[in-house]
Amino acid sequence: MDKPLADKVIAVLVASGFEEAHFTSLQLRLTQLGARFSIVSNGQGLVNGWNGNGWGLYFPIDKSLSEAMAADYDAVIVPGGERSVGKLSETAHTKRVLKHFIEAGKPTVIMGDAAALLATMPVIEGRTVACPDGLRDKLAGIGAVHAEAALATDGALMSCVDPSAEEGFVDHCITLLMTAATEDDETQAAA
């Protein structure tokens, strides 16, 4: 089986209470393509997902958010989840890591209410973002453009209002990551 993402490491930026389904749907497909995941969190030991109306599975934390460097990863995925987003927004490290991914043009996948983490980042001024209606004014306040569709891709920044309800979301993520991987390979071959 072809593993076009075999050398790619994807950071998953979460805190306890993240929407488990947002992550696991991508994890399965991207793992089949060879990608490796690194759970980055402001917690320690384990992080707990949220599944439907209650707590879900535990995932081991691979790297502390305070020690994480965006340069060590090829892409970042930020699942939604009110509890997770609230905890992540409490630390400047979240902003530092996300800002680096966006400025470097690395694939950045923002799901659901995780778009709130972008609301204090001037680097998204003029960028198109799909977000829940409750975040529309907040993002517009810093110059982001609200996407009319539930899924938006602006360069390497992908955002989706509800990944579990958006048909083709996983395929769009794969396309984004594969395009970035191809560009990386071409850059390395030219060097």
C-alpha positions in Angstrom: 0.0 0.0 0.0 1.3 3.5 -0.9 2.1 5.6 2.1 2.6 9.1 0.7 2.5 10.8 4.1 5.1 8.3 5.6 7.5 11.0 6.8 4.9 13.5 8.0 4.2 14.3 11.6 1.0 16.0 12.4 0.5 17.9 15.7 -3.0 17.5 17.2 -3.5 20.5 19.5 -6.0 19.5 22.2 -7.0 19.8 25.9 -9.5 17.5 27.7 -12.9 17.9 26.3 -12.0 18.0 22.6 -14.5 16.6 20.1 -13.2 13.0 19.8 -15.0 12.3 16.5 -13.3 15.3 14.9 -9.9 13.7 15.5 -10.6 10.0 15.1 -12.2 10.4 11.7 -9.0 12.0 10.4 -6.7 9.8 12.4 -7.9 6.6 10.8 -7.5 7.8 7.2 -4.2 9.7 7.6 -2.6 6.8 9.5 -3.5 4.6 6.6 -1.5 7.0 4.4 1.5 6.8 6.7 1.1 10.0 8.8 2.2 10.0 12.4 0.4 12.0 15.1 1.7 13.8 18.1 -0.8 14.8 20.7 0.2 18.3 22.0 -1.6 19.6 25.1 -1.4 21.9 28.0 -2.2 18.9 30.2 0.1 16.1 31.4 -0.1 12.4 31.0 -3.4 11.8 29.3 -6.0 14.0 27.6 -9.7 13.0 27.5 -11.9 13.3 24.5 -15.6 14.2 24.5 -17.9 11.8 22.7 -21.5 12.9 22.2 -22.9 13.6 25.6 -20.1 12.3 27.8 -16.4 11.7 28.2 -14.8 9.6 25.6 -11.4 7.9 25.2 -8.1 8.9 26.8 -5.1 9.7 24.6 -1.5 9.9 25.7 0.0 13.3 25.5 3.2 13.2 23.4 4.4 16.8 23.9 3.6 19.6 26.4 2.2 22.7 24.6 4.8 24.8 26.5 7.6 22.8 24.9 6.1 22.3 21.4 7.7 24.0 18.4 5.7 24.3 15.2 8.9 23.7 13.3 8.9 20.1 14.5 5.7 19.3 12.7 4.4 19.2 9.1 0.8 20.2 10.0 -1.5 20.9 12.9 -5.1 19.8 13.5 -7.2 21.5 16.1 -10.4 19.7 16.9 -13.4 21.6 18.3 -14.9 21.2 21.7 -15.9 24.0 24.1 -14.0 22.6 27.0 -10.8 22.0 25.0 -10.9 25.4 23.3 -11.5 27.2 26.6 -8.4 25.5 28.2 -6.2 26.1 25.1 -7.2 29.8 25.0 -5.8 30.2 28.5 -2.2 29.9 27.4 -0.1 32.1 25.1 1.6 28.9 23.9 -1.5 28.1 21.8 -1.3 31.4 20.0 2.5 31.1 19.5 2.2 27.6 17.9 -0.8 28.4 15.7 0.7 31.7 14.6 3.8 29.9 13.5 1.9 27.3 11.4 -0.1 30.0 9.7 2.8 32.3 9.0 4.9 29.4 7.7 2.1 28.3 5.3 1.9 24.9 6.9 -1.4 23.0 6.8 -3.5 24.2 9.6 -6.9 22.5 10.1 -9.4 24.2 12.4 -12.6 22.5 13.4 -15.8 23.9 14.7 -15.5 26.2 17.7 -11.7 25.9 17.6 -11.9 28.9 15.3 -12.2 31.0 18.5 -8.5 30.4 19.0 -7.9 32.4 15.8 -9.9 35.4 17.1 -6.9 37.1 18.7 -4.4 36.5 15.8 -3.8 39.3 13.4 -2.2 36.8 11.0 -5.7 35.8 9.8 -6.6 39.3 8.7 -8.0 39.0 5.2 -8.1 35.2 5.4 -11.3 33.3 4.8 -12.5 31.2 7.8 -15.6 29.0 8.2 -16.8 29.2 11.8 -20.0 28.7 13.8 -22.3 31.8 13.7 -21.4 32.7 17.3 -17.8 33.5 16.3 -18.6 35.4 13.1 -18.5 38.9 14.6 -15.4 38.1 16.7 -13.4 37.0 13.7 -14.7 39.8 11.6 -13.5 42.2 14.3 -9.8 41.3 13.5 -10.3 41.3 9.8 -11.1 37.7 8.9 -13.5 37.0 6.1 -16.4 34.8 7.0 -16.9 31.9 4.6 -20.4 31.5 3.2 -19.8 27.7 3.0 -19.4 25.4 6.0 -15.9 24.4 4.8 -13.3 26.8 3.7 -9.7 26.5 2.5 -7.6 29.6 2.2 -4.1 28.6 1.2 -2.9 26.1 3.8 -5.6 27.2 6.3 -8.6 24.9 6.4 -11.6 25.5 8.6 -14.9 23.7 9.0 -18.0 24.5 11.0 -18.9 20.9 11.8 -16.5 18.2 10.4 -18.8 15.4 11.4 -21.7 16.8 9.3 -19.6 17.9 6.3 -19.4 15.3 3.6 -16.0 15.1 2.2 -14.2 16.9 5.1 -11.7 14.1 5.5 -11.0 14.0 1.8 -10.4 17.8 1.8 -7.9 17.4 4.6 -6.1 14.6 2.8 -5.9 16.8 -0.3 -4.5 19.7 1.7 -1.8 17.5 3.4 -0.9 15.7 0.1 -0.5 19.0 -1.7 1.8 20.3 1.0 3.8 17.0 1.0 4.3 17.2 -2.7 5.4 20.8 -2.5 7.9 19.8 0.3 9.3 17.0 -1.8 9.7 19.2 -4.9 11.5 21.9 -2.7 13.9 19.3 -1.3 14.6 17.8 -4.7 15.4 21.2 -6.1 17.9 22.0 -3.3 
